[in-house]
Amino acid sequence: MGCRKPISQRARRLCELHIENDTTSWAQPDMTRCSPFVSIPDLENITVTTDNAAEVVDIIQGLVNATVGNGTQIPPSELNTVVEKLNQVVNVTTVTPTLGGNIISIFSDILISTTDVTPVAVSILTLTDKMGNTMDFPSDSLSLTAPSLALSMIDVDPEGFEGLTFSAFSISSIQEPNVFVNQTSEGKPIPEANVTILLPSTLHNFLPPGKRNKTRVQFQFYGTQDLFQDPDTANTHSKLMVNSYIVSASINGSHVSDLDDGERVVITLHHRKAKQGELKLTVVDLP
């Protein structure tokens, strides 16, 4: 499509074929050649409704893409406007896989840019968690990925729960990670995976029946540490550093604690940089 400004340039996006289910969808639009006719501050004047929620996300996607695509940082005030407007979208409308995928792509573009996300880190994590708990999809599971991000949601039957295994593979923060979800905890961590979480079958005691007598379990993977900065490790003079990718698991509407020995949550993290004479992975048992 022709840009409104400058009229000599064009915006483009690809129609992608998804081999696994033989469907097509529009990829994120490339607006880098266009001067935005709406700026990020203008978003403040838009009221999000059920009818225009998807359009608002498209506008934000184009604005973020045009800004960070030129190597420009998004100022803190504008970044807060973006996150707040996306939060309104999640609050007023049912999040579909397409809409959720677009929101994940927006966060991905921001994370892999030079923008400082520290001021909105908690808001992004809270919004992603809320979106994962409320997203509507027809099957029992769904995974959304974008460079440096992955969100997997599984609706499980508490009565027949046999555990869950989640693994993620990521080569770099600028590539989409591959995720693997298996509805059992019998397997062992995949050696090539950057992170693995094993949820034991005994968690069925903590699974409250939800919609359609199913309980939503979600996993989140972050191929960047930008959302998890600590003043002690962010200091350039500090020798401390986050040496793995970030992964989490949560059960909608439930708090898990005091698991028996041998039936604990097991998280396996591969070190990004191995120290001399040290193992390249860390295994953590959570009670």
Backbone as CSV, one residue per row, in Angstrom:
resi,resn,N_x,N_y,N_z,CA_x,CA_y,CA_z,C_x,C_y,C_z
1,MET,0.845,-1.190,0.000,0.000,0.000,0.000,0.875,1.233,0.000
2,GLY,0.386,2.292,-0.657,1.130,3.540,-0.683,1.110,4.233,0.662
3,CYS,2.227,4.815,1.058,2.287,5.578,2.306,1.514,6.885,2.145
4,ARG,0.890,7.317,3.213,0.259,8.644,3.184,1.330,9.723,3.137
5,LYS,2.416,9.494,3.872,3.571,10.384,3.843,4.826,9.532,3.982
6,PRO,5.825,9.679,3.128,5.766,10.369,1.842,5.060,9.492,0.811
7,ILE,4.363,10.110,-0.101,3.541,9.366,-1.059,4.377,8.574,-2.052
8,SER,5.687,8.853,-2.095,6.555,8.133,-3.030,6.948,6.750,-2.511
9,GLN,6.665,6.462,-1.220,7.070,5.192,-0.626,5.866,4.280,-0.417
10,ARG,6.182,3.005,-0.129,5.119,2.020,0.061,5.368,1.199,1.329
11,ALA,4.276,0.802,1.979,4.337,-0.121,3.121,4.000,-1.521,2.619
12,ARG,4.611,-2.511,3.221,4.436,-3.883,2.748,4.242,-4.830,3.918
13,ARG,3.542,-5.954,3.651,3.544,-7.071,4.583,3.316,-8.355,3.802
14,LEU,3.800,-9.465,4.349,3.750,-10.743,3.661,2.517,-11.549,4.079
15,CYS,2.018,-12.330,3.151,0.988,-13.313,3.471,1.713,-14.635,3.725
16,GLU,1.640,-15.123,4.963,2.419,-16.294,5.358,1.572,-17.557,5.329
17,LEU,2.157,-18.645,4.829,1.516,-19.959,4.833,2.050,-20.757,6.012
18,HIS,1.152,-21.223,6.892,1.534,-22.022,8.046,1.413,-23.504,7.683
19,ILE,2.554,-24.164,7.548,2.597,-25.528,7.033,1.882,-26.503,7.957
20,GLU,1.973,-26.255,9.304,1.435,-27.237,10.233,-0.079,-27.373,10.145
21,ASN,-0.792,-26.289,9.796,-2.256,-26.399,9.701,-2.809,-25.893,8.365
22,ASP,-1.926,-25.597,7.416,-2.319,-25.213,6.055,-3.238,-23.998,6.045
23,THR,-2.921,-23.014,6.893,-3.681,-21.770,6.904,-2.739,-20.614,6.571
24,THR,-3.340,-19.467,6.281,-2.535,-18.288,5.963,-2.916,-17.142,6.889
25,SER,-1.997,-16.214,7.051,-2.278,-15.014,7.839,-1.319,-13.919,7.409
26,TRP,-1.713,-12.672,7.686,-0.855,-11.548,7.363,0.263,-11.426,8.393
27,ALA,1.472,-11.231,7.922,2.590,-10.970,8.816,2.543,-9.518,9.279
28,GLN,3.404,-9.195,10.222,3.459,-7.832,10.739,3.806,-6.853,9.614
29,PRO,3.099,-5.745,9.491,3.377,-4.800,8.403,4.725,-4.113,8.579
30,ASP,5.410,-3.894,7.473,6.671,-3.156,7.467,6.355,-1.704,7.116
31,MET,6.379,-0.845,8.131,6.024,0.560,7.960,7.250,1.475,7.981
32,THR,8.442,0.893,7.889,9.650,1.688,8.088,9.837,2.768,7.023
33,ARG,9.224,2.606,5.849,9.384,3.613,4.788,8.380,4.758,4.929
34,CYS,7.413,4.593,5.831,6.349,5.586,5.947,6.557,6.486,7.170
35,SER,6.150,7.717,7.037,6.082,8.618,8.178,4.713,8.431,8.818
36,PRO,4.648,8.049,10.104,3.346,7.748,10.712,2.439,8.968,10.739
37,PHE,1.180,8.764,10.300,0.215,9.861,10.341,-0.400,9.971,11.726
38,VAL,-0.191,8.938,12.551,-0.549,8.987,13.962,0.725,8.713,14.749
39,SER,0.997,9.517,15.740,2.185,9.312,16.562,1.799,8.555,17.827
40,ILE,2.786,8.037,18.530,2.506,7.309,19.763,1.775,8.184,20.786
41,PRO,2.166,9.442,20.985,1.399,10.270,21.912,-0.071,10.423,21.529
42,ASP,-0.381,10.340,20.213,-1.771,10.455,19.770,-2.642,9.309,20.279
43,LEU,-2.009,8.194,20.691,-2.770,7.052,21.194,-3.587,7.422,22.423
44,GLU,-3.120,8.416,23.157,-3.841,8.860,24.347,-5.262,9.285,24.017
45,ASN,-5.487,9.760,22.788,-6.795,10.280,22.389,-7.722,9.203,21.829
46,ILE,-7.229,7.957,21.763,-8.041,6.868,21.215,-8.691,6.100,22.351
47,THR,-9.991,5.949,22.286,-10.725,5.139,23.256,-10.854,3.723,22.714
48,VAL,-10.347,2.767,23.457,-10.373,1.375,23.007,-11.740,0.767,23.303
49,THR,-12.324,0.147,22.298,-13.599,-0.553,22.451,-13.462,-1.961,21.881
50,THR,-14.488,-2.767,22.103,-14.475,-4.116,21.544,-14.377,-4.080,20.026
51,ASP,-15.018,-3.094,19.412,-15.064,-3.024,17.949,-13.740,-2.581,17.332
52,ASN,-12.990,-1.718,18.023,-11.776,-1.188,17.391,-10.488,-1.737,18.005
53,ALA,-10.585,-2.714,18.922,-9.401,-3.208,19.635,-8.334,-3.737,18.673
54,ALA,-8.753,-4.540,17.685,-7.780,-5.101,16.746,-7.132,-3.999,15.913
55,GLU,-7.910,-2.993,15.534,-7.369,-1.878,14.763,-6.362,-1.085,15.588
56,VAL,-6.647,-0.890,16.874,-5.718,-0.167,17.746,-4.388,-0.913,17.831
57,VAL,-4.453,-2.236,17.958,-3.222,-3.038,18.020,-2.443,-2.910,16.714
58,ASP,-3.136,-2.906,15.581,-2.464,-2.728,14.287,-1.766,-1.370,14.214
59,ILE,-2.431,-0.325,14.719,-1.842,1.014,14.713,-0.582,1.030,15.579
60,ILE,-0.684,0.442,16.772,0.480,0.403,17.671,1.616,-0.386,17.037
61,GLN,1.272,-1.485,16.390,2.283,-2.313,15.753,3.037,-1.517,14.680
62,GLY,2.298,-0.755,13.882,2.928,0.056,12.848,3.797,1.157,13.430
63,LEU,3.319,1.814,14.500,4.075,2.892,15.122,5.365,2.375,15.754
64,VAL,5.266,1.253,16.487,6.452,0.680,17.126,7.447,0.216,16.067
65,ASN,6.925,-0.444,15.027,7.787,-0.932,13.960,8.511,0.208,13.267
66,ALA,7.795,1.300,13.017,8.410,2.443,12.338,9.456,3.121,13.210
67,THR,9.227,3.125,14.533,10.157,3.795,15.436,11.422,2.975,15.648
68,VAL,11.270,1.738,16.123,12.442,0.927,16.439,13.116,0.410,15.175
69,GLY,12.351,0.338,14.063,12.951,-0.101,12.808,13.988,0.866,12.288
70,ASN,13.892,2.106,12.704,14.884,3.115,12.316,16.003,3.245,13.347
71,GLY,16.024,2.339,14.330,17.060,2.382,15.348,16.824,3.415,16.422
72,THR,15.585,3.941,16.509,15.262,4.976,17.488,14.685,4.348,18.744
73,GLN,15.078,4.833,19.904,14.498,4.373,21.152,13.119,4.992,21.375
74,ILE,12.242,4.235,21.993,10.941,4.777,22.381,11.101,5.440,23.744
75,PRO,10.804,6.733,23.869,10.948,7.422,25.161,10.066,6.775,26.231
76,PRO,10.457,6.887,27.506,9.689,6.250,28.592,8.214,6.629,28.606
77,SER,7.894,7.893,28.393,6.489,8.312,28.437,5.684,7.656,27.316
78,GLU,6.264,7.568,26.123,5.569,6.945,24.995,5.486,5.432,25.184
79,LEU,6.532,4.846,25.770,6.511,3.414,26.040,5.402,3.074,27.026
80,ASN,5.231,3.906,28.013,4.151,3.702,28.981,2.785,3.814,28.309
81,THR,2.649,4.746,27.339,1.397,4.896,26.599,1.083,3.634,25.802
82,VAL,2.099,3.053,25.159,1.917,1.829,24.377,1.425,0.692,25.263
83,VAL,2.102,0.481,26.398,1.746,-0.633,27.277,0.359,-0.423,27.883
84,GLU,0.039,0.803,28.281,-1.266,1.090,28.868,-2.377,0.865,27.850
85,LYS,-2.148,1.271,26.596,-3.181,1.092,25.577,-3.382,-0.400,25.278
86,LEU,-2.308,-1.186,25.270,-2.431,-2.629,25.065,-3.146,-3.278,26.252
87,ASN,-2.922,-2.761,27.437,-3.622,-3.267,28.611,-5.126,-3.016,28.488
88,GLN,-5.494,-1.861,27.942,-6.912,-1.577,27.714,-7.514,-2.542,26.703
89,VAL,-6.745,-2.884,25.679,-7.215,-3.843,24.674,-7.543,-5.177,25.337
90,VAL,-6.622,-5.687,26.165,-6.822,-6.981,26.818,-8.009,-6.934,27.775
91,ASN,-8.262,-5.772,28.364,-9.354,-5.646,29.336,-10.732,-5.570,28.689
92,VAL,-10.820,-5.026,27.459,-12.145,-4.765,26.886,-12.582,-5.796,25.852
93,THR,-11.678,-6.647,25.404,-12.068,-7.563,24.337,-11.539,-8.958,24.600
94,THR,-12.140,-9.949,23.951,-11.640,-11.320,24.019,-10.388,-11.436,23.160
95,VAL,-9.307,-11.867,23.752,-8.037,-11.961,23.030,-8.021,-13.254,22.225
96,THR,-7.953,-13.121,20.923,-7.848,-14.259,20.020,-6.374,-14.586,19.789
97,PRO,-6.062,-15.762,19.221,-4.665,-16.075,18.916,-4.012,-15.038,18.003
98,THR,-4.760,-14.525,17.019,-4.185,-13.519,16.120,-3.872,-12.237,16.865
99,LEU,-4.824,-11.783,17.675,-4.614,-10.557,18.438,-3.483,-10.744,19.455
100,GLY,-3.480,-11.878,20.138,-2.413,-12.152,21.091,-1.054,-12.243,20.423
101,GLY,-1.016,-12.855,19.235,0.250,-12.946,18.503,0.775,-11.578,18.115
102,ASN,-0.132,-10.656,17.737,0.294,-9.306,17.383,0.851,-8.565,18.598
103,ILE,0.215,-8.758,19.766,0.712,-8.105,20.983,2.081,-8.661,21.364
104,ILE,2.257,-9.982,21.258,3.561,-10.587,21.534,4.619,-10.031,20.586
105,SER,4.256,-9.823,19.323,5.202,-9.274,18.342,5.606,-7.847,18.696
106,ILE,4.647,-7.055,19.207,4.964,-5.682,19.620,5.988,-5.700,20.753
107,PHE,5.740,-6.531,21.765,6.685,-6.628,22.879,8.048,-7.120,22.394
108,SER,8.036,-8.058,21.451,9.297,-8.564,20.909,10.087,-7.457,20.221
109,ASP,9.408,-6.653,19.389,10.088,-5.555,18.697,10.719,-4.589,19.692
110,ILE,10.000,-4.331,20.786,10.524,-3.403,21.795,11.723,-4.014,22.514
111,LEU,11.628,-5.313,22.848,12.689,-5.954,23.611,13.995,-6.070,22.839
112,ILE,13.916,-6.331,21.538,15.148,-6.506,20.775,15.665,-5.182,20.223
113,SER,14.992,-4.077,20.564,15.476,-2.754,20.166,16.377,-2.207,21.263
114,THR,16.802,-0.963,21.099,17.663,-0.333,22.099,16.866,0.381,23.186
115,THR,15.540,0.236,23.156,14.680,0.911,24.127,14.889,0.350,25.534
116,ASP,14.963,1.212,26.523,15.060,0.808,27.921,13.660,0.455,28.427
117,VAL,13.428,-0.835,28.700,12.090,-1.284,29.102,11.932,-1.360,30.622
118,THR,12.967,-0.988,31.359,12.916,-1.108,32.817,11.690,-0.431,33.432
119,PRO,11.306,0.802,32.989,10.156,1.455,33.629,8.832,0.708,33.473
120,VAL,8.696,-0.117,32.436,7.416,-0.800,32.198,7.549,-2.316,32.315
121,ALA,8.657,-2.794,32.865,8.904,-4.234,32.919,7.793,-4.975,33.655
122,VAL,7.422,-4.501,34.824,6.372,-5.168,35.606,5.047,-5.143,34.859
123,SER,4.738,-4.034,34.205,3.475,-3.910,33.463,3.424,-4.900,32.305
124,ILE,4.542,-5.066,31.596,4.584,-6.008,30.477,4.398,-7.439,30.976
125,LEU,5.083,-7.797,32.055,4.970,-9.149,32.591,3.552,-9.429,33.088
126,THR,2.951,-8.448,33.754,1.582,-8.608,34.250,0.594,-8.751,33.095
127,LEU,0.777,-7.939,32.057,-0.126,-7.976,30.915,0.001,-9.297,30.162
128,THR,1.221,-9.771,29.966,1.436,-11.042,29.274,0.795,-12.189,30.043
129,ASP,0.933,-12.167,31.369,0.333,-13.202,32.205,-1.193,-13.161,32.113
130,LYS,-1.769,-11.959,32.167,-3.226,-11.805,32.063,-3.722,-12.303,30.699
131,MET,-2.989,-11.959,29.651,-3.381,-12.363,28.308,-3.358,-13.885,28.172
132,GLY,-2.323,-14.517,28.748,-2.226,-15.967,28.672,-3.345,-16.673,29.416
133,ASN,-3.811,-16.074,30.498,-4.876,-16.692,31.291,-6.257,-16.535,30.674
134,THR,-6.442,-15.525,29.843,-7.777,-15.226,29.316,-7.927,-15.477,27.820
135,MET,-6.854,-15.779,27.117,-6.932,-15.941,25.663,-7.880,-17.083,25.293
136,ASP,-8.643,-16.875,24.239,-9.624,-17.861,23.784,-9.101,-18.540,22.518
137,PHE,-8.965,-19.854,22.566,-8.544,-20.606,21.378,-9.293,-21.933,21.356
138,PRO,-9.529,-22.494,20.162,-10.430,-23.642,20.037,-9.871,-24.963,20.540
139,SER,-8.558,-25.154,20.491,-7.972,-26.433,20.895,-7.590,-26.398,22.372
140,ASP,-6.938,-27.472,22.835,-6.536,-27.536,24.232,-5.193,-26.868,24.501
141,SER,-4.482,-26.478,23.461,-3.179,-25.848,23.675,-2.863,-24.890,22.537
142,LEU,-2.013,-23.926,22.851,-1.595,-22.936,21.856,-0.249,-22.369,22.278
143,SER,0.641,-22.204,21.313,1.934,-21.567,21.553,2.102,-20.400,20.595
144,LEU,2.504,-19.256,21.130,2.793,-18.067,20.342,4.260,-17.728,20.514
145,THR,4.946,-17.465,19.414,6.365,-17.140,19.494,6.676,-15.899,18.672
146,ALA,7.701,-15.193,19.096,8.260,-14.048,18.387,9.716,-13.974,18.823
147,PRO,10.557,-13.253,18.093,11.952,-13.161,18.517,12.075,-12.784,19.991
148,SER,12.782,-13.614,20.751,13.074,-13.451,22.179,11.910,-13.797,23.093
149,LEU,10.746,-14.227,22.544,9.568,-14.483,23.382,8.841,-15.758,22.967
150,ALA,8.245,-16.435,23.957,7.349,-17.559,23.675,6.328,-17.643,24.795
151,LEU,5.087,-17.883,24.425,3.993,-18.043,25.379,3.218,-19.298,24.993
152,SER,3.178,-20.270,25.915,2.447,-21.513,25.672,1.344,-21.652,26.699
153,MET,0.140,-21.998,26.238,-1.023,-22.158,27.102,-1.627,-23.537,26.875
154,ILE,-1.905,-24.247,27.965,-2.464,-25.588,27.894,-3.651,-25.672,28.839
155,ASP,-4.806,-26.104,28.330,-5.984,-26.344,29.159,-6.009,-27.824,29.514
156,VAL,-5.817,-28.134,30.794,-5.694,-29.526,31.224,-6.893,-29.925,32.058
157,ASP,-7.189,-31.222,32.023,-8.255,-31.802,32.840,-7.649,-32.176,34.191
158,PRO,-8.095,-31.559,35.295,-7.500,-31.872,36.604,-7.568,-33.350,36.957
159,GLU,-8.639,-34.023,36.547,-8.795,-35.434,36.908,-7.802,-36.324,36.170
160,GLY,-7.476,-35.958,34.926,-6.571,-36.799,34.146,-5.176,-36.228,33.992
161,PHE,-4.795,-35.301,34.852,-3.503,-34.629,34.725,-2.354,-35.594,35.027
162,GLU,-1.422,-35.727,34.093,-0.275,-36.617,34.252,1.044,-35.862,34.212
163,GLY,0.973,-34.545,34.411,2.196,-33.744,34.390,2.364,-33.023,33.071
164,LEU,3.313,-32.108,33.035,3.615,-31.349,31.822,5.118,-31.123,31.723
165,THR,5.607,-31.153,30.497,7.005,-30.820,30.228,7.045,-29.709,29.198
166,PHE,7.733,-28.632,29.512,7.895,-27.505,28.590,9.383,-27.290,28.364
167,SER,9.763,-27.198,27.081,11.159,-26.913,26.721,11.187,-25.834,25.656
168,ALA,12.228,-25.018,25.677,12.394,-23.960,24.678,13.821,-23.965,24.165
169,PHE,13.943,-23.739,22.856,15.236,-23.694,22.185,15.374,-22.320,21.536
170,SER,16.474,-21.655,21.781,16.688,-20.337,21.185,18.149,-20.177,20.813
171,ILE,18.392,-19.793,19.565,19.760,-19.572,19.104,20.219,-18.174,19.458
172,SER,19.315,-17.191,19.275,19.655,-15.812,19.597,18.372,-15.047,19.867
173,SER,18.509,-13.829,20.418,17.341,-13.029,20.774,16.621,-12.468,19.562
174,ILE,17.232,-12.520,18.387,16.595,-11.962,17.194,15.888,-13.035,16.368
175,GLN,15.882,-14.279,16.863,15.179,-15.350,16.178,14.075,-15.906,17.072
176,GLU,13.024,-16.413,16.441,11.927,-16.991,17.215,12.381,-18.300,17.860
177,PRO,12.094,-18.487,19.142,12.444,-19.762,19.785,11.511,-20.876,19.332
178,ASN,11.992,-22.091,19.409,11.153,-23.261,19.198,10.739,-23.793,20.562
179,VAL,9.475,-24.154,20.705,8.983,-24.658,21.985,8.439,-26.065,21.815
180,PHE,8.516,-26.814,22.891,8.041,-28.199,22.922,7.237,-28.390,24.186
181,VAL,5.992,-28.869,24.052,5.135,-29.128,25.206,4.643,-30.562,25.125
182,ASN,4.839,-31.309,26.220,4.403,-32.699,26.278,3.582,-32.896,27.546
183,GLN,2.385,-33.468,27.407,1.492,-33.608,28.557,1.846,-34.844,29.377
184,THR,3.054,-34.836,29.886,3.559,-35.833,30.816,4.814,-35.272,31.449
185,SER,5.172,-35.769,32.621,6.412,-35.346,33.259,7.400,-36.500,33.345
186,GLU,7.122,-37.568,32.578,7.960,-38.756,32.657,9.301,-38.570,31.952
187,GLY,9.333,-37.682,30.953,10.556,-37.511,30.183,11.625,-36.756,30.953
188,LYS,12.812,-36.732,30.366,13.927,-36.001,30.946,14.163,-34.729,30.142
189,PRO,14.860,-33.745,30.722,15.161,-32.512,29.978,15.884,-32.809,28.674
190,ILE,15.474,-32.135,27.618,16.116,-32.317,26.318,17.475,-31.630,26.343
191,PRO,18.566,-32.335,26.043,19.903,-31.750,26.181,20.090,-30.460,25.391
192,GLU,19.451,-30.362,24.224,19.653,-29.193,23.383,18.825,-27.984,23.828
193,ALA,17.875,-28.189,24.729,16.983,-27.102,25.134,17.710,-26.107,26.027
194,ASN,17.386,-24.825,25.845,17.949,-23.794,26.723,17.313,-23.838,28.105
195,VAL,16.018,-24.154,28.151,15.301,-24.249,29.420,14.285,-25.384,29.342
196,THR,14.040,-26.022,30.479,13.014,-27.055,30.579,12.344,-26.950,31.947
197,ILE,11.019,-27.084,31.969,10.280,-27.160,33.224,9.477,-28.461,33.226
198,LEU,9.616,-29.248,34.306,8.829,-30.456,34.488,7.839,-30.224,35.617
199,LEU,6.542,-30.304,35.307,5.504,-30.198,36.328,5.022,-31.606,36.662
200,PRO,5.126,-32.051,37.927,4.775,-33.425,38.278,3.267,-33.661,38.268
201,SER,2.901,-34.928,38.149,1.476,-35.295,38.103,0.762,-34.970,39.407
202,THR,1.516,-34.876,40.527,0.883,-34.582,41.818,0.290,-33.183,41.869
203,LEU,0.565,-32.347,40.882,-0.023,-31.012,40.856,-1.531,-31.044,40.634
204,HIS,-2.084,-32.224,40.312,-3.536,-32.277,40.076,-4.304,-31.854,41.326
205,ASN,-3.650,-31.956,42.497,-4.296,-31.521,43.735,-4.461,-30.007,43.811
206,PHE,-3.716,-29.285,42.959,-3.753,-27.819,42.977,-4.495,-27.249,41.773
207,LEU,-5.124,-28.104,40.974,-5.750,-27.654,39.734,-7.246,-27.445,39.939
208,PRO,-7.697,-26.217,40.127,-9.142,-25.973,40.255,-9.810,-26.068,38.897
209,PRO,-10.959,-26.732,38.796,-11.646,-26.805,37.495,-12.134,-25.430,37.079
210,GLY,-11.792,-25.044,35.866,-12.199,-23.736,35.366,-13.177,-23.872,34.217
211,LYS,-12.970,-23.108,33.165,-13.853,-23.118,32.010,-13.841,-24.497,31.357
212,ARG,-15.031,-25.033,31.078,-15.187,-26.366,30.489,-14.477,-27.426,31.346
213,ASN,-14.456,-27.206,32.678,-13.806,-28.126,33.615,-12.328,-28.328,33.293
214,LYS,-11.717,-27.331,32.683,-10.291,-27.361,32.377,-9.578,-26.260,33.172
215,THR,-8.314,-26.481,33.456,-7.484,-25.501,34.151,-6.396,-25.018,33.202
216,ARG,-6.198,-23.714,33.140,-5.200,-23.121,32.230,-3.820,-23.107,32.894
217,VAL,-2.870,-23.778,32.249,-1.466,-23.733,32.650,-0.716,-22.979,31.563
218,GLN,0.122,-22.044,31.951,0.873,-21.316,30.934,2.361,-21.280,31.265
219,PHE,3.147,-21.290,30.203,4.603,-21.174,30.306,5.027,-19.933,29.535
220,GLN,6.003,-19.224,30.068,6.560,-18.067,29.384,8.071,-18.217,29.274
221,PHE,8.593,-17.881,28.104,10.035,-17.951,27.858,10.512,-16.603,27.346
222,TYR,11.618,-16.133,27.890,12.214,-14.861,27.475,13.676,-15.095,27.097
223,GLY,13.997,-14.785,25.843,15.370,-14.931,25.371,16.196,-13.692,25.596
224,THR,15.755,-12.832,26.510,16.486,-11.626,26.868,16.280,-11.362,28.347
225,GLN,17.234,-10.705,28.972,17.121,-10.391,30.398,16.603,-8.980,30.644
226,ASP,16.206,-8.263,29.588,15.873,-6.843,29.717,14.724,-6.580,30.686
227,LEU,13.782,-7.520,30.800,12.644,-7.318,31.685,12.955,-7.692,33.137
228,PHE,14.161,-8.180,33.382,14.499,-8.703,34.704,15.793,-8.085,35.230
229,GLN,15.932,-6.782,35.035,17.135,-6.093,35.479,17.111,-5.904,36.992
230,ASP,18.230,-6.179,37.616,18.406,-5.961,39.043,19.507,-4.922,39.222
231,PRO,19.319,-3.951,40.098,20.354,-2.923,40.272,21.734,-3.503,40.563
232,ASP,21.779,-4.653,41.262,23.070,-5.242,41.613,23.771,-5.850,40.406
233,THR,22.960,-6.370,39.446,23.572,-7.000,38.278,23.651,-6.056,37.089
234,ALA,22.804,-5.010,37.084,22.805,-4.060,35.971,23.993,-3.109,36.050
235,ASN,24.581,-2.965,37.228,25.742,-2.092,37.409,26.899,-2.587,36.549
236,THR,27.425,-1.719,35.724,28.492,-2.111,34.796,29.748,-2.554,35.517
237,HIS,29.906,-2.156,36.783,31.090,-2.533,37.544,30.894,-3.853,38.294
238,SER,29.677,-4.388,38.252,29.396,-5.626,38.968,29.833,-6.830,38.136
239,LYS,30.323,-7.864,38.839,30.709,-9.098,38.166,29.555,-10.086,38.092
240,LEU,28.406,-9.705,38.668,27.233,-10.564,38.636,26.487,-10.391,37.324
241,MET,25.900,-11.468,36.813,25.150,-11.399,35.567,24.132,-12.537,35.547
242,VAL,23.038,-12.312,34.811,22.072,-13.374,34.561,22.646,-14.242,33.451
243,ASN,22.894,-15.507,33.755,23.642,-16.361,32.828,22.759,-17.428,32.188
244,SER,21.477,-17.159,32.078,20.587,-18.095,31.400,19.411,-17.325,30.829
245,TYR,18.632,-17.997,29.996,17.372,-17.424,29.572,16.362,-17.531,30.719
246,ILE,15.217,-16.868,30.571,14.223,-16.785,31.637,13.017,-17.644,31.274
247,VAL,12.503,-18.387,32.252,11.334,-19.231,32.005,10.454,-19.218,33.255
248,SER,9.146,-19.343,33.050,8.223,-19.396,34.178,7.055,-20.306,33.840
249,ALA,6.387,-20.776,34.883,5.171,-21.572,34.730,4.168,-21.099,35.764
250,SER,2.898,-21.078,35.404,1.863,-20.675,36.351,0.580,-21.433,36.064
251,ILE,-0.223,-21.582,37.109,-1.524,-22.241,36.998,-2.579,-21.213,37.343
252,ASN,-3.509,-20.997,36.435,-4.529,-19.972,36.618,-5.368,-20.252,37.870
253,GLY,-5.396,-19.261,38.764,-6.235,-19.374,39.944,-5.724,-20.321,41.001
254,SER,-4.403,-20.578,41.031,-3.892,-21.540,41.994,-2.523,-21.124,42.510
255,HIS,-2.226,-21.505,43.753,-0.911,-21.309,44.353,-0.381,-22.667,44.775
256,VAL,0.804,-23.016,44.295,1.385,-24.337,44.542,2.508,-24.212,45.564
257,SER,2.495,-25.086,46.585,3.564,-25.080,47.581,3.582,-26.423,48.312
258,ASP,4.671,-26.672,49.043,4.815,-27.837,49.917,4.628,-29.163,49.188
259,LEU,5.286,-29.304,48.047,5.250,-30.577,47.336,6.167,-31.579,48.033
260,ASP,5.834,-32.861,47.931,6.644,-33.900,48.547,7.955,-34.082,47.791
261,ASP,8.970,-34.579,48.512,10.243,-34.903,47.877,10.013,-35.925,46.767
262,GLY,10.717,-35.722,45.660,10.578,-36.621,44.521,9.436,-36.256,43.611
263,GLU,8.572,-35.318,44.039,7.445,-34.890,43.211,7.427,-33.374,43.110
264,ARG,8.583,-32.807,42.917,8.703,-31.360,42.870,8.793,-30.854,41.437
265,VAL,8.578,-29.556,41.292,8.778,-28.905,39.993,10.285,-28.838,39.728
266,VAL,10.705,-29.280,38.553,12.129,-29.297,38.214,12.371,-28.343,37.050
267,ILE,13.236,-27.376,37.259,13.604,-26.416,36.212,15.063,-26.632,35.849
268,THR,15.325,-26.811,34.564,16.691,-26.995,34.083,17.060,-25.820,33.194
269,LEU,18.132,-25.133,33.537,18.595,-23.951,32.802,20.001,-24.190,32.286
270,HIS,20.189,-23.982,30.998,21.536,-24.060,30.426,22.210,-22.699,30.548
271,HIS,23.432,-22.702,31.018,24.187,-21.460,31.095,24.478,-20.934,29.695
272,ARG,24.356,-19.645,29.513,24.674,-19.044,28.221,26.185,-19.007,28.005
273,LYS,26.919,-18.771,29.090,28.378,-18.777,29.037,28.880,-19.634,30.186
274,ALA,29.541,-20.733,29.864,30.020,-21.634,30.904,31.356,-21.145,31.457
275,LYS,31.448,-21.156,32.786,32.728,-20.834,33.400,33.666,-22.029,33.280
276,GLN,34.954,-21.761,33.302,35.929,-22.821,33.148,35.789,-23.827,34.293
277,GLY,35.683,-25.110,33.921,35.568,-26.160,34.909,34.195,-26.283,35.537
278,GLU,33.180,-25.631,34.951,31.842,-25.648,35.525,30.869,-26.298,34.554
279,LEU,29.847,-26.972,35.088,28.821,-27.561,34.249,28.054,-26.485,33.496
280,LYS,27.538,-26.835,32.334,26.832,-25.868,31.514,25.343,-25.780,31.819
281,LEU,24.879,-26.483,32.857,23.458,-26.395,33.157,23.243,-26.370,34.673
282,THR,22.109,-25.829,35.042,21.705,-25.782,36.437,20.342,-26.446,36.552
283,VAL,20.179,-27.337,37.534,18.908,-28.021,37.769,18.396,-27.583,39.136
284,VAL,17.162,-27.094,39.174,16.580,-26.586,40.403,15.303,-27.348,40.722
285,ASP,15.214,-27.874,41.949,13.973,-28.501,42.436,13.224,-27.472,43.273
286,LEU,11.965,-27.220,42.897,11.161,-26.254,43.655,10.134,-26.985,44.498
287,PRO,10.102,-26.730,45.820,9.129,-27.388,46.674,7.752,-26.774,46.562
